[in-house]
Amino acid sequence: MSRKFGLSRRDFLRVSSYAAAGVVAIACVPAEAPTVVEEVAEVDLARRAEFTMGTVPMETTGTFVVGGWGPGSVAVQDQHHAWFAEFYPNMEFQPAPEGGWSSYWETIVVLLASGEHPDAAMIHFTRTAPFADKGFMLPIDDYIDALPPVDWPDDFHFTAVDNIAYKGKQYGFPIDWAPRAILINRDIMDPILGDWPPPDDWTYQDVLDLAIEATDTSGEDKTYGLATGHWAIRQWNVTRGFGGHFFNEDVTQANMLEPGTIEAFQFTYDILHTHGVSPSAADLELFGGQFAAFASGNIGMWWTLSDETRASVEAVGDSFRMGIGPEPVGPNGRFGFEGNVGWFIPSGSNFPEIAYEFMRWNLTDPEQARFMAVNGFGGFPGRKSSGIWNVQEIEQFLPNYGHAAWVLGAESEEHFPLFPEGQEWMPIYAQHMDPLMLEGVGSVEEALEGLSADTNELFDNSVRNL
């Protein structure tokens, strides 16, 4: 059986034109301009009523620019060109020129602030609050009232929807929904686990104990029991699992020195440095990263986003038996949801109504929703009912995938806090945590004390607009 799927999420974030592509430079012309359809022989009035609000004439002309990160996928661009050909045939759909994640966020802030921006664009949930607070995003509540997506909001993951809302207003629609899970090399772990699949209620300590037993670095071909990371949102999940917090309730003060938070960071530090169960930063550089280390058979368990599953199944192939286990349970419960990306309409969009209709169509049209669930990215769609198509595809190879990631991943409806200083805060987190977690320099309490002090200074000097 072939293990080649459509676009993986790894590809999607790099190459998808689900929000088209790259650095959003409006003056640039794409290498291959899309064909503009001048007229339509027949108009399906029922479909037009279903997918448009009827406020913009079908004959409208202009160029509709969509921004995101990564070069565009031809398959997805074709779907989007077809939508414009059907509903606005005299409009030109233009993906912004290609770029990458870092370039996108550096560039789009400048463009949004200056009024030079796309008509619709991708948003990572960590940018919702900063962009909304600065007035960069158009609230879409009135559009939702006029023409809501089918089964909105009940058929959408609450965490994904809430991640693109701020201060009681909805600013976009979720594209995906990304819970965490543990990908497993069964050739390494089955003799230690015994029963398969792993229990739903396995704990942080269970995973650590298994990792210790699986680790063997005595030979040239080293085996590590567990690969994981320390980036802020992943560490927030573990912190909540231990009952700790990063901030107070309204995110105006750091709360990082309470016992549960210290315990959570110490747990991650011990995985990375004390127990010897995880490859070092230098080892990972030699492997080519955690994904490559797992695919090459050197990692027993990879604690990561569940939407790495599809790309991992393809990369592993028949080289070893692969499995999946759920996000483990901490003393305070399971906190498995990490984040999502979505669509938003820049506040100065030239075609806001069309932008809304375009975003909604991607979620509502049954054929498009299924196409994106299978081809658009490697993880789960933001729409709950569309997730079954992703599950059915991957369960050909990992029979417990849906239960471990999709069902148990939705157990908690809590997500990382949104706050306007989020973009400025992430580098502060890295400044204090990278030396500790990557190099083992300093102590957990010292790093948290420094992070808390700088976080409070950031909040004290901040001016919030909303």
TAVENLIN-V409556 format. One line per field, one symbol per residue. psi: psi as a letter, one per 20 degrees, with the letter a starting at -180 (. if undefined). burial: b if it has 16 or more other ideal C-beta (glycine too) atoms within 10 Angstrom, else e. A space follows every 10 residues. Layout:
# TAVENLIN-V409556
psi = ???
burial = ???
This chain:
# TAVENLIN-V409556
psi = pqkoabprhg gghhiqkhkc qbpnohiqpq hopqppphqp gqpnhghhhh jqijipqhjp rapoppqaqq qqpgghhggh hhghhghmij qppopqqqbr gghghgghgg gghijorrhq rqpqhiiggg gghijiqpqj ghgghhnqqp kpjhkqpghh ghikqpljqp jaqpgaonrr aoppohhghg hggeqqrqqh kqrghggggg gghhpokhah nqpphppaaj rghghgghgh hjjrrhrrhj liqqljjqgh gggghhgggh ghggikiqqr hgghhhhkrg ghgghijipg pooaphjigg hggghgcjhr pqaqqrprpr hjapnipgar raqroqhkph mhghgggggg hhhhpggggg ghhhihribq rhpghihhhg ghghihhnhj ggggggghhj hpkqrpqpqh jghhhghggh hhhghghhik parghgghgg ggghghgggh jqoph.
burial = eeeebbbbbb bbbbbbbbbb bbbbbbeeeb eeebeebeee eeeeeeeeee bbeeebeeee eeebbbbbbb bbbeebbebb bebbbbbbbb bbbbbbbbbe eeebeebbbe bbeeeebbbb bbbbbbbbbb bbbeebbbbb eebbeebebe ebbeebbbbb bbbbbbeeeb bbbbbbbbbb bbbbbbebbe eebeeebbee ebebebbbbb beebbeeeee eebbbbbbbb ebbbbbbbbb bbbbbbbeee beebbbeeeb bbbbbbbbbe bbbebbbbbe eeebeebeeb bebbbbebbb bbbbbbbbbb bbbbbbeeee ebbbbbbbbb eeebbbbbbb bbbbbbbbbe bbbbbbbbbb bbbbbeebbb bbbbbbbbbb bbbbebbbbb bebbeebbeb bbbbbbebbb bbeebbebbb bbeebeebbb ebbbebbbee eeebeebbeb bbebbeeebe eeeeee
